[in-house]
């Protein structure tokens, strides 16, 4: 039977049409698949970026001899001042040299997604309030009144578990004694060098002090760390109203030291991260931001910047510093610095973070300090240990600035 080729070809698509249709179908399928992959990647990267932003947001004590000191009170009584602490030279904190800053922003950005937001407490609120619960040690003293001689006796005996205020991991404590509200006249104990459990055993006599005036006073003891080159660092304080004490005989007290109320607790906070790389023998210090800094200028603001000192065995090794943020009490720095620290020297290493206020007309003011090492305060030691236990990860933590 004969079939006309033209009639048969009218109902069957040609090879070219089939090929074009196949190409179009494959292209559409590939396009749809690529669009789906892009949307999935965008969602994942967006979530990861959001999460990363939310994440970052004792030596042996030496016993001193019992000593008596007498002082003259201005209101008809007698006081003899104790020997003053040796003269202190004010150390100029301004920088005479401008040193190049190390920038490792690329490395820090790569570690941002892995940053661990570790606070001293188990919760954010506990971490924020950790400074108020920090152990500042305790002090033992006794007080009594001699009615026949109209003399108030105060004996400073000893202190225990004082925090280290020096970068060497110790303190040089001494005690100031006031009878508030009188702040002009004070007595001081001797300085106990490099001692966190000092024994003073020093007696102070307030002679010719009528009893009716004694009970109107508040005995105020302030423990400080003596610093030869700068101002003394407050450690803690104790106050006790004398009208609540039985002064007929010597009463001995053990009192926990509280943070000093001279403004040292309101200097602000600093968020920084530490990243330890054991293979490269280096530590990256990232100064992230600060909040609620103390206003040091007349206008109620500050021009803050941060100095970072690397110390080894009480010696200054290297210094870095950030840029100055003008008129800002909540600055954002985001500057990183690399310090080369061999593993065998890590235990004797201290990193001192100092927040400064830049001043053109006079010397720069210290807003607050942080000492990071094995031997610092509880919060600082925790940060240091977290850095060691999480190598190659940036461990961030808020720190309360201290005087």
NUVEXMAR-315345 format. One record per residue (C-alpha): z, y, x; residue number from 1; residue in one letter. Coordinates in pm, 1 decimal, always signed. Layout:
# NUVEXMAR-315345
<r <Z, Y, X>, NUM, 'a'>
...
***
This chain:
# NUVEXMAR-315345
<r <+0.0, +0.0, +0.0>, 1, 'x'>
<r <-93.5, +336.7, +143.5>, 2, 'x'>
<r <+161.8, +622.6, +155.6>, 3, 'x'>
<r <+62.2, +980.9, +217.6>, 4, 'x'>
<r <+250.8, +1109.3, +523.9>, 5, 'x'>
<r <+271.8, +1464.8, +389.2>, 6, 'x'>
<r <+419.8, +1347.9, +59.7>, 7, 'x'>
<r <+674.7, +1130.7, +234.9>, 8, 'x'>
<r <+783.3, +1409.3, +474.7>, 9, 'x'>
<r <+866.3, +1651.8, +193.4>, 10, 'x'>
<r <+1199.5, +1481.6, +96.8>, 11, 'x'>
<r <+1331.8, +1405.9, +449.3>, 12, 'x'>
<r <+1474.8, +1679.5, +679.9>, 13, 'x'>
<r <+1310.9, +1718.4, +1016.3>, 14, 'x'>
<r <+1479.9, +1638.4, +1349.8>, 15, 'x'>
<r <+1509.9, +2009.6, +1447.1>, 16, 'x'>
<r <+1694.3, +2092.8, +1126.4>, 17, 'x'>
<r <+1942.0, +1811.2, +1183.9>, 18, 'x'>
<r <+2003.9, +1922.4, +1542.5>, 19, 'x'>
<r <+2069.6, +2284.1, +1445.2>, 20, 'x'>
<r <+2304.8, +2173.6, +1168.0>, 21, 'x'>
<r <+2501.3, +1954.6, +1407.8>, 22, 'x'>
<r <+2536.5, +2238.4, +1660.6>, 23, 'x'>
<r <+2661.1, +2479.2, +1393.7>, 24, 'x'>
<r <+2912.4, +2223.6, +1265.1>, 25, 'x'>
<r <+3052.0, +2152.6, +1612.3>, 26, 'x'>
<r <+3077.7, +2524.7, +1693.4>, 27, 'x'>
<r <+3271.2, +2596.3, +1375.9>, 28, 'x'>
<r <+3507.4, +2307.3, +1444.2>, 29, 'x'>
<r <+3575.6, +2423.3, +1800.6>, 30, 'x'>
<r <+3634.5, +2780.3, +1679.6>, 31, 'x'>
<r <+3883.2, +2665.1, +1417.5>, 32, 'x'>
<r <+4071.0, +2452.0, +1671.2>, 33, 'x'>
<r <+4087.7, +2737.6, +1927.3>, 34, 'x'>
<r <+4216.8, +2979.5, +1662.7>, 35, 'x'>
<r <+4490.9, +2735.6, +1570.1>, 36, 'x'>
<r <+4592.6, +2692.5, +1934.4>, 37, 'x'>
<r <+4601.4, +3069.8, +1989.1>, 38, 'x'>
<r <+4823.4, +3125.1, +1685.6>, 39, 'x'>
<r <+5060.3, +2849.8, +1797.2>, 40, 'x'>
<r <+5084.0, +2994.0, +2149.5>, 41, 'x'>
<r <+5144.0, +3342.1, +2012.4>, 42, 'x'>
<r <+5430.6, +3222.1, +1797.2>, 43, 'x'>
<r <+5590.2, +3028.8, +2084.8>, 44, 'x'>
<r <+5557.8, +3313.7, +2337.1>, 45, 'x'>
<r <+5689.5, +3567.8, +2087.8>, 46, 'x'>
<r <+5992.8, +3354.6, +2012.1>, 47, 'x'>
<r <+6060.3, +3295.7, +2381.0>, 48, 'x'>
<r <+6031.5, +3667.0, +2461.5>, 49, 'x'>
<r <+6266.4, +3753.7, +2177.7>, 50, 'x'>
<r <+6522.6, +3499.7, +2292.2>, 51, 'x'>
<r <+6511.5, +3629.8, +2648.3>, 52, 'x'>
<r <+6572.1, +3985.1, +2529.8>, 53, 'x'>
<r <+6866.5, +3874.1, +2316.6>, 54, 'x'>
<r <+7008.7, +3683.9, +2611.7>, 55, 'x'>
<r <+6996.1, +3977.8, +2849.4>, 56, 'x'>
<r <+7119.7, +4248.6, +2635.0>, 57, 'x'>
<r <+9845.2, +3420.2, +4898.2>, 58, 'x'>
<r <+9963.3, +3501.1, +5228.7>, 59, 'x'>
<r <+10327.4, +3439.3, +5320.7>, 60, 'x'>
<r <+10543.9, +3726.3, +5207.0>, 61, 'x'>
<r <+10769.0, +3901.3, +5454.6>, 62, 'x'>
<r <+11116.5, +3988.0, +5334.0>, 63, 'x'>
<r <+11219.5, +4343.8, +5404.1>, 64, 'x'>
<r <+11568.8, +4463.3, +5469.7>, 65, 'x'>
<r <+11766.0, +4618.4, +5189.5>, 66, 'x'>
<r <+11744.7, +4994.0, +5225.9>, 67, 'x'>
<r <+11896.9, +5284.9, +5037.8>, 68, 'x'>
<r <+11718.6, +5609.7, +4973.2>, 69, 'x'>
<r <+11870.4, +5915.2, +4811.6>, 70, 'x'>
<r <+11686.2, +6204.2, +4651.3>, 71, 'x'>
<r <+11782.8, +6544.7, +4516.6>, 72, 'x'>
<r <+11709.1, +6630.4, +4158.7>, 73, 'x'>
<r <+11617.5, +6989.7, +4070.8>, 74, 'x'>
<r <+11863.9, +7002.6, +3778.7>, 75, 'x'>
<r <+12190.9, +7023.4, +3963.2>, 76, 'x'>
<r <+12166.3, +6678.0, +4118.8>, 77, 'x'>
<r <+12079.5, +6551.2, +4466.8>, 78, 'x'>
<r <+11764.2, +6381.2, +4590.3>, 79, 'x'>
<r <+11646.8, +6279.7, +4935.4>, 80, 'x'>
<r <+11284.2, +6181.3, +4952.7>, 81, 'x'>
<r <+11183.2, +5864.9, +5124.1>, 82, 'x'>
<r <+10955.5, +5876.6, +5423.5>, 83, 'x'>
<r <+10611.6, +5957.1, +5289.5>, 84, 'x'>
<r <+10323.6, +5719.1, +5323.0>, 85, 'x'>
<r <+10117.2, +5811.9, +5629.0>, 86, 'x'>
<r <+9865.7, +6085.2, +5562.0>, 87, 'x'>
<r <+9552.9, +5970.7, +5395.3>, 88, 'x'>
<r <+9214.8, +6095.9, +5498.1>, 89, 'x'>
<r <+8977.3, +6154.2, +5215.6>, 90, 'x'>
<r <+8672.1, +5950.5, +5280.5>, 91, 'x'>
<r <+8340.4, +6108.7, +5190.4>, 92, 'x'>
<r <+8163.7, +5863.2, +4965.1>, 93, 'x'>
<r <+7837.0, +6053.6, +4983.9>, 94, 'x'>
<r <+7553.9, +5881.0, +5158.3>, 95, 'x'>
<r <+7417.2, +6043.8, +5467.6>, 96, 'x'>
<r <+7132.4, +5801.1, +5500.9>, 97, 'x'>
<r <+6881.5, +5696.4, +5243.3>, 98, 'x'>
<r <+6798.6, +5332.3, +5291.8>, 99, 'x'>
<r <+6492.5, +5159.3, +5149.4>, 100, 'x'>
<r <+6550.3, +4966.2, +4829.2>, 101, 'x'>
<r <+6439.8, +4606.0, +4799.5>, 102, 'x'>
<r <+6233.3, +4534.4, +4491.8>, 103, 'x'>
<r <+6194.5, +4180.2, +4365.7>, 104, 'x'>
<r <+6104.5, +4265.5, +4009.3>, 105, 'x'>
<r <+5840.2, +3992.1, +3992.0>, 106, 'x'>
<r <+6093.0, +3725.0, +4082.7>, 107, 'x'>
<r <+6353.8, +3865.9, +3847.3>, 108, 'x'>
<r <+6103.5, +3883.0, +3562.2>, 109, 'x'>
<r <+6020.6, +3517.7, +3615.3>, 110, 'x'>
<r <+6390.2, +3434.5, +3599.2>, 111, 'x'>
<r <+6464.2, +3648.2, +3293.4>, 112, 'x'>
<r <+6386.4, +3370.6, +3051.8>, 113, 'x'>
<r <+6633.4, +3146.9, +3238.0>, 114, 'x'>
<r <+6909.6, +3406.9, +3264.3>, 115, 'x'>
<r <+7252.2, +3283.2, +3159.3>, 116, 'x'>
<r <+7468.2, +3534.0, +2980.1>, 117, 'x'>
<r <+7811.7, +3419.6, +3097.1>, 118, 'x'>
<r <+8121.5, +3616.6, +3006.9>, 119, 'x'>
<r <+8476.4, +3564.9, +3135.4>, 120, 'x'>
<r <+8585.7, +3423.8, +2798.3>, 121, 'x'>
<r <+8442.0, +3153.9, +2578.9>, 122, 'x'>
<r <+8321.2, +3411.3, +2327.0>, 123, 'x'>
<r <+8160.5, +3754.0, +2354.3>, 124, 'x'>
<r <+8468.1, +3931.9, +2221.5>, 125, 'x'>
<r <+8691.0, +3751.2, +2467.9>, 126, 'x'>
<r <+8461.0, +3844.6, +2754.5>, 127, 'x'>
<r <+8463.7, +4208.4, +2649.2>, 128, 'x'>
<r <+8843.4, +4222.6, +2628.6>, 129, 'x'>
<r <+8912.3, +4012.2, +2936.6>, 130, 'x'>
<r <+9019.0, +4310.2, +3146.6>, 131, 'x'>
<r <+9306.8, +4383.2, +2909.3>, 132, 'x'>
<r <+9436.7, +4027.8, +2952.3>, 133, 'x'>
<r <+9376.8, +4010.7, +3326.2>, 134, 'x'>
<r <+9679.6, +3897.0, +3523.0>, 135, 'x'>
<r <+9802.9, +4194.4, +3724.3>, 136, 'x'>
<r <+10113.5, +4022.0, +3853.2>, 137, 'x'>
<r <+10479.7, +4107.1, +3787.7>, 138, 'x'>
<r <+10756.4, +4307.0, +3949.0>, 139, 'x'>
<r <+11131.8, +4252.6, +3984.2>, 140, 'x'>
<r <+11367.2, +4550.5, +3987.2>, 141, 'x'>
<r <+11722.1, +4642.4, +3886.8>, 142, 'x'>
<r <+11878.9, +4957.6, +3745.9>, 143, 'x'>
<r <+12237.6, +5072.4, +3684.0>, 144, 'x'>
<r <+12455.7, +5382.7, +3657.0>, 145, 'x'>
<r <+12779.3, +5477.0, +3835.4>, 146, 'x'>
<r <+12977.9, +5698.0, +3596.6>, 147, 'x'>
<r <+13235.9, +5802.9, +3858.7>, 148, 'x'>
<r <+12969.2, +5930.7, +4099.2>, 149, 'x'>
<r <+12712.5, +6029.2, +3832.6>, 150, 'x'>
<r <+12451.8, +5829.3, +4020.9>, 151, 'x'>
<r <+12157.5, +5629.4, +3886.8>, 152, 'x'>
<r <+12059.9, +5337.9, +4110.0>, 153, 'x'>
<r <+11712.8, +5182.2, +4107.7>, 154, 'x'>
<r <+11638.3, +4885.9, +4332.3>, 155, 'x'>
<r <+11279.9, +4764.5, +4385.5>, 156, 'x'>
<r <+11309.4, +4399.9, +4483.7>, 157, 'x'>
<r <+10975.1, +4223.1, +4490.4>, 158, 'x'>
<r <+10643.6, +4153.7, +4318.6>, 159, 'x'>
<r <+10446.0, +3835.8, +4265.0>, 160, 'x'>
<r <+10083.5, +3736.1, +4207.1>, 161, 'x'>
<r <+9937.1, +4080.2, +4262.1>, 162, 'x'>
<r <+9556.5, +4097.3, +4240.8>, 163, 'x'>
<r <+9347.0, +4155.2, +4550.1>, 164, 'x'>
<r <+9211.9, +4509.6, +4560.4>, 165, 'x'>
<r <+9062.0, +4506.9, +4909.8>, 166, 'x'>
<r <+8735.3, +4340.0, +5003.1>, 167, 'x'>
<r <+8932.6, +4124.3, +5247.0>, 168, 'x'>
<r <+9089.5, +3943.8, +4951.2>, 169, 'x'>
<r <+9435.4, +4102.3, +4987.5>, 170, 'x'>
<r <+9618.6, +4423.2, +4897.8>, 171, 'x'>
<r <+9852.3, +4671.2, +5069.0>, 172, 'x'>
<r <+10097.3, +4733.2, +4783.3>, 173, 'x'>
<r <+10365.4, +4995.0, +4743.5>, 174, 'x'>
<r <+10559.9, +5130.2, +4444.8>, 175, 'x'>
<r <+10594.7, +5482.8, +4308.8>, 176, 'x'>
<r <+10909.2, +5561.1, +4105.6>, 177, 'x'>
<r <+10926.1, +5832.6, +3841.2>, 178, 'x'>
<r <+11183.7, +5939.2, +3584.6>, 179, 'x'>
<r <+10957.3, +6063.2, +3307.7>, 180, 'x'>
<r <+10883.2, +6315.7, +3177.2>, 181, 'x'>
<r <+10932.9, +6458.3, +3527.4>, 182, 'x'>
<r <+10611.7, +6381.5, +3717.1>, 183, 'x'>
<r <+10653.8, +6628.6, +4001.1>, 184, 'x'>
<r <+10930.0, +6436.3, +4179.2>, 185, 'x'>
<r <+10869.6, +6077.8, +4280.3>, 186, 'x'>
<r <+10994.0, +5819.3, +4526.1>, 187, 'x'>
<r <+10790.6, +5559.6, +4710.0>, 188, 'x'>
<r <+10861.3, +5227.9, +4874.7>, 189, 'x'>
<r <+10714.1, +5122.0, +5204.6>, 190, 'x'>
<r <+10365.4, +4974.4, +5218.4>, 191, 'x'>
<r <+10351.6, +4596.4, +5262.6>, 192, 'x'>
<r <+10035.3, +4518.0, +5452.2>, 193, 'x'>
<r <+9805.6, +4240.8, +5328.3>, 194, 'x'>
<r <+10056.1, +4088.9, +5091.5>, 195, 'x'>
<r <+10011.1, +3974.5, +4732.8>, 196, 'x'>
<r <+10377.3, +3866.9, +4700.0>, 197, 'x'>
<r <+10564.0, +4153.8, +4869.5>, 198, 'x'>
<r <+10941.5, +4184.4, +4915.1>, 199, 'x'>
<r <+11072.6, +4541.0, +4938.4>, 200, 'x'>
<r <+11448.9, +4522.6, +4868.6>, 201, 'x'>
<r <+11470.4, +4902.7, +4875.1>, 202, 'x'>
<r <+11739.9, +5095.3, +4686.4>, 203, 'x'>
<r <+11699.5, +5449.1, +4551.1>, 204, 'x'>
<r <+11991.6, +5669.7, +4441.6>, 205, 'x'>
<r <+11960.7, +5955.6, +4194.4>, 206, 'x'>
<r <+12287.6, +6137.9, +4268.8>, 207, 'x'>
<r <+12450.4, +6405.1, +4056.5>, 208, 'x'>
<r <+12252.9, +6300.2, +3752.6>, 209, 'x'>
<r <+12456.6, +6340.8, +3428.7>, 210, 'x'>
<r <+12452.0, +6039.2, +3200.8>, 211, 'x'>
<r <+12342.3, +6241.8, +2897.7>, 212, 'x'>
<r <+12026.3, +6335.9, +3088.3>, 213, 'x'>
<r <+11969.5, +5987.4, +3225.1>, 214, 'x'>
<r <+11937.4, +5835.3, +2878.2>, 215, 'x'>
<r <+11666.0, +6089.3, +2799.5>, 216, 'x'>
<r <+11445.7, +5962.7, +3080.1>, 217, 'x'>
<r <+11199.0, +5676.9, +3109.1>, 218, 'x'>
<r <+11192.8, +5474.8, +3429.3>, 219, 'x'>
<r <+10827.7, +5444.1, +3529.9>, 220, 'x'>
<r <+10713.1, +5218.2, +3814.0>, 221, 'x'>
<r <+10353.5, +5221.8, +3935.8>, 222, 'x'>
<r <+10227.9, +4963.1, +4184.2>, 223, 'x'>
<r <+9934.8, +5080.1, +4396.2>, 224, 'x'>
<r <+9718.6, +4946.6, +4676.4>, 225, 'x'>
<r <+9731.8, +5176.4, +4977.6>, 226, 'x'>
<r <+9394.2, +5280.3, +5116.7>, 227, 'x'>
<r <+9377.2, +5474.4, +5440.5>, 228, 'x'>
<r <+9021.6, +5604.8, +5394.7>, 229, 'x'>
<r <+9014.0, +5684.6, +5022.9>, 230, 'x'>
<r <+9244.2, +5730.5, +4730.5>, 231, 'x'>
<r <+9494.9, +5457.8, +4650.5>, 232, 'x'>
<r <+9390.6, +5198.8, +4392.4>, 233, 'x'>
<r <+9630.3, +5152.2, +4097.4>, 234, 'x'>
<r <+9729.1, +4788.8, +4040.3>, 235, 'x'>
<r <+9961.2, +4811.0, +3741.2>, 236, 'x'>
<r <+10256.1, +4984.1, +3584.5>, 237, 'x'>
<r <+10587.7, +4922.4, +3407.2>, 238, 'x'>
<r <+10791.0, +5165.6, +3197.3>, 239, 'x'>
<r <+11135.3, +5118.8, +3042.5>, 240, 'x'>
<r <+11330.5, +5377.9, +2838.4>, 241, 'x'>
<r <+11676.9, +5409.4, +2991.5>, 242, 'x'>
<r <+11842.7, +5459.0, +2651.7>, 243, 'x'>
<r <+11760.1, +5094.4, +2579.0>, 244, 'x'>
<r <+11930.7, +4961.2, +2891.5>, 245, 'x'>
<r <+12300.1, +4884.1, +2938.7>, 246, 'x'>
<r <+12359.1, +5095.4, +3248.4>, 247, 'x'>
<r <+12730.0, +5013.2, +3284.0>, 248, 'x'>
<r <+12631.6, +4745.1, +3536.2>, 249, 'x'>
<r <+12320.9, +4660.8, +3736.6>, 250, 'x'>
<r <+12059.4, +4496.1, +3514.5>, 251, 'x'>
<r <+11779.3, +4296.2, +3676.8>, 252, 'x'>
<r <+11435.6, +4270.4, +3512.2>, 253, 'x'>
<r <+11115.0, +4077.7, +3562.0>, 254, 'x'>
<r <+10830.4, +4273.4, +3401.9>, 255, 'x'>
<r <+10460.6, +4192.8, +3373.7>, 256, 'x'>
<r <+10242.6, +4469.7, +3511.2>, 257, 'x'>
<r <+10012.7, +4641.0, +3262.5>, 258, 'x'>
<r <+9689.5, +4832.1, +3333.9>, 259, 'x'>
<r <+9762.9, +5184.8, +3449.5>, 260, 'x'>
<r <+9722.3, +5452.7, +3184.6>, 261, 'x'>
<r <+9581.7, +5709.9, +3426.7>, 262, 'x'>
<r <+9223.4, +5658.7, +3308.2>, 263, 'x'>
<r <+9147.4, +5355.6, +3525.0>, 264, 'x'>
<r <+9083.2, +5146.7, +3215.5>, 265, 'x'>
<r <+8821.7, +5383.2, +3073.7>, 266, 'x'>
<r <+8573.4, +5401.5, +3357.6>, 267, 'x'>
<r <+8307.3, +5200.2, +3178.8>, 268, 'x'>
<r <+8139.1, +4864.7, +3228.9>, 269, 'x'>
<r <+7850.7, +4735.1, +3437.0>, 270, 'x'>
<r <+7616.1, +4447.4, +3356.4>, 271, 'x'>
<r <+7480.9, +4273.8, +3664.5>, 272, 'x'>
<r <+7341.4, +3934.7, +3754.3>, 273, 'x'>
<r <+7371.0, +3718.7, +4066.2>, 274, 'x'>
<r <+7116.9, +3460.9, +4175.7>, 275, 'x'>
<r <+7194.0, +3231.8, +4468.6>, 276, 'x'>
<r <+6912.4, +3051.5, +4649.2>, 277, 'x'>
<r <+7062.9, +2793.8, +4888.0>, 278, 'x'>
<r <+6729.4, +2697.4, +5042.5>, 279, 'x'>
<r <+6645.6, +3058.9, +5126.9>, 280, 'x'>
<r <+7009.4, +3148.1, +5213.6>, 281, 'x'>
<r <+6995.7, +3457.1, +4994.8>, 282, 'x'>
<r <+7161.7, +3623.5, +4698.1>, 283, 'x'>
<r <+6974.3, +3847.9, +4456.1>, 284, 'x'>
<r <+7191.5, +4118.1, +4299.3>, 285, 'x'>
<r <+7035.1, +4267.0, +3988.8>, 286, 'x'>
<r <+7194.6, +4589.1, +3862.3>, 287, 'x'>
<r <+7094.7, +4580.0, +3496.0>, 288, 'x'>
<r <+7275.4, +4854.7, +3305.0>, 289, 'x'>
<r <+7607.9, +5029.7, +3242.5>, 290, 'x'>
<r <+7781.9, +5151.4, +2931.0>, 291, 'x'>
<r <+8054.1, +5400.9, +2841.5>, 292, 'x'>
<r <+8076.3, +5542.5, +3192.4>, 293, 'x'>
<r <+8344.2, +5800.8, +3258.6>, 294, 'x'>
<r <+8214.9, +6158.4, +3245.4>, 295, 'x'>
<r <+8267.0, +6315.6, +3588.4>, 296, 'x'>
<r <+8082.2, +6646.1, +3541.9>, 297, 'x'>
<r <+8199.9, +6960.7, +3362.2>, 298, 'x'>
<r <+7933.8, +6919.5, +3094.9>, 299, 'x'>
<r <+8080.9, +6586.8, +2983.1>, 300, 'x'>
<r <+7816.6, +6370.0, +3151.6>, 301, 'x'>
<r <+7751.3, +6199.2, +3485.0>, 302, 'x'>
<r <+7457.4, +6141.1, +3717.4>, 303, 'x'>
<r <+7526.9, +5777.2, +3801.5>, 304, 'x'>
<r <+7381.2, +5554.4, +4066.8>, 305, 'x'>
<r <+7501.2, +5225.3, +4214.1>, 306, 'x'>
<r <+7577.6, +5133.4, +4575.4>, 307, 'x'>
<r <+7581.6, +4768.0, +4677.9>, 308, 'x'>
<r <+7761.0, +4678.2, +5002.2>, 309, 'x'>
<r <+7741.5, +4337.6, +5167.7>, 310, 'x'>
<r <+8064.4, +4268.7, +5356.6>, 311, 'x'>
<r <+8144.0, +3985.2, +5596.6>, 312, 'x'>
<r <+8497.4, +3942.2, +5732.6>, 313, 'x'>
<r <+8596.4, +4301.4, +5647.0>, 314, 'x'>
<r <+8286.1, +4441.1, +5818.6>, 315, 'x'>
<r <+8003.0, +4623.4, +5648.0>, 316, 'x'>
<r <+7675.3, +4442.6, +5701.4>, 317, 'x'>
<r <+7417.0, +4598.4, +5473.8>, 318, 'x'>
<r <+7392.7, +4860.6, +5199.3>, 319, 'x'>
<r <+7147.4, +4914.6, +4913.8>, 320, 'x'>
<r <+7149.5, +5166.1, +4630.4>, 321, 'x'>
<r <+6971.9, +5239.1, +4304.4>, 322, 'x'>
<r <+6805.3, +5559.1, +4191.3>, 323, 'x'>
<r <+7011.9, +5835.2, +4029.2>, 324, 'x'>
<r <+7004.7, +5850.8, +3648.9>, 325, 'x'>
<r <+7045.3, +6212.9, +3543.9>, 326, 'x'>
<r <+7293.0, +6310.8, +3270.1>, 327, 'x'>
<r <+7350.3, +5960.0, +3140.2>, 328, 'x'>
<r <+7665.9, +5765.4, +3051.1>, 329, 'x'>
<r <+7475.0, +5450.9, +2944.1>, 330, 'x'>
<r <+7210.8, +5415.5, +3217.3>, 331, 'x'>
<r <+6961.2, +5130.3, +3247.7>, 332, 'x'>
<r <+6878.5, +5053.6, +3612.0>, 333, 'x'>
<r <+6705.9, +4711.9, +3624.9>, 334, 'x'>
<r <+6694.5, +4719.9, +4005.5>, 335, 'x'>
<r <+6729.8, +4414.0, +4225.5>, 336, 'x'>
<r <+6829.7, +4368.0, +4587.9>, 337, 'x'>
<r <+6808.3, +4066.5, +4818.2>, 338, 'x'>
<r <+7079.3, +3993.0, +5074.0>, 339, 'x'>
<r <+7042.6, +3721.3, +5337.9>, 340, 'x'>
<r <+7363.6, +3518.0, +5346.8>, 341, 'x'>
<r <+7384.7, +3186.6, +5535.0>, 342, 'x'>
<r <+7565.5, +2915.4, +5343.3>, 343, 'x'>
<r <+7838.8, +2877.7, +5606.1>, 344, 'x'>
<r <+7925.7, +3249.2, +5570.0>, 345, 'x'>
<r <+7942.0, +3250.7, +5192.1>, 346, 'x'>
<r <+8319.5, +3205.3, +5169.4>, 347, 'x'>
<r <+8387.6, +3506.7, +5390.2>, 348, 'x'>
<r <+8135.8, +3724.9, +5207.9>, 349, 'x'>
<r <+8218.3, +4000.5, +4960.7>, 350, 'x'>
<r <+7976.7, +4211.7, +4759.1>, 351, 'x'>
<r <+8115.9, +4553.5, +4664.0>, 352, 'x'>
<r <+7949.9, +4726.9, +4371.0>, 353, 'x'>
<r <+8034.1, +5099.3, +4345.3>, 354, 'x'>
<r <+7914.7, +5320.2, +4061.2>, 355, 'x'>
<r <+7890.6, +5678.2, +4187.9>, 356, 'x'>
<r <+7833.7, +6017.5, +4030.6>, 357, 'x'>
<r <+7579.4, +6223.2, +4224.0>, 358, 'x'>
<r <+7683.1, +6582.4, +4291.7>, 359, 'x'>
<r <+7464.6, +6838.8, +4464.8>, 360, 'x'>
<r <+7732.3, +7096.5, +4540.7>, 361, 'x'>
<r <+8016.2, +6867.8, +4653.9>, 362, 'x'>
<r <+8081.0, +6512.9, +4759.8>, 363, 'x'>
<r <+7979.9, +6233.8, +4525.1>, 364, 'x'>
<r <+8254.4, +6100.1, +4297.9>, 365, 'x'>
<r <+8347.8, +5734.9, +4257.2>, 366, 'x'>
<r <+8334.2, +5628.0, +3892.4>, 367, 'x'>
<r <+8444.0, +5269.4, +3950.7>, 368, 'x'>
<r <+8416.5, +4960.3, +4168.5>, 369, 'x'>
<r <+8367.5, +4584.9, +4141.0>, 370, 'x'>
<r <+8456.6, +4333.3, +4413.9>, 371, 'x'>
<r <+8264.1, +4004.2, +4395.1>, 372, 'x'>
<r <+8386.0, +3714.1, +4608.6>, 373, 'x'>
<r <+8592.9, +3395.3, +4608.2>, 374, 'x'>
<r <+8913.5, +3601.5, +4629.3>, 375, 'x'>
<r <+8865.4, +3884.3, +4378.4>, 376, 'x'>
<r <+9008.8, +3914.3, +4027.7>, 377, 'x'>
<r <+8970.7, +3635.8, +3768.5>, 378, 'x'>
<r <+8655.7, +3776.1, +3608.8>, 379, 'x'>
<r <+8486.5, +3841.4, +3941.8>, 380, 'x'>
<r <+8579.2, +3498.9, +4080.6>, 381, 'x'>
<r <+8439.8, +3332.5, +3768.5>, 382, 'x'>
<r <+8108.6, +3514.8, +3811.0>, 383, 'x'>
<r <+8094.0, +3415.0, +4178.4>, 384, 'x'>
<r <+8163.5, +3049.3, +4102.2>, 385, 'x'>
<r <+7911.6, +3047.8, +3816.5>, 386, 'x'>
<r <+7650.6, +3178.9, +4059.7>, 387, 'x'>
<r <+7722.4, +2897.9, +4306.1>, 388, 'x'>
<r <+7719.2, +2629.3, +4036.5>, 389, 'x'>
<r <+7387.6, +2752.5, +3890.8>, 390, 'x'>
<r <+7159.5, +2786.2, +4196.5>, 391, 'x'>
<r <+6825.4, +2962.3, +4152.8>, 392, 'x'>
<r <+6934.0, +3099.4, +3816.6>, 393, 'x'>
<r <+7026.2, +3459.3, +3744.3>, 394, 'x'>
<r <+7380.2, +3458.2, +3605.4>, 395, 'x'>
<r <+7465.9, +3781.8, +3424.6>, 396, 'x'>
<r <+7808.5, +3913.6, +3329.7>, 397, 'x'>
<r <+7972.2, +4235.7, +3216.4>, 398, 'x'>
<r <+8240.6, +4376.2, +3448.8>, 399, 'x'>
<r <+8502.3, +4641.1, +3383.0>, 400, 'x'>
<r <+8486.1, +4915.6, +3645.0>, 401, 'x'>
<r <+8813.5, +4967.2, +3830.6>, 402, 'x'>
<r <+8953.4, +5256.6, +4028.1>, 403, 'x'>
***
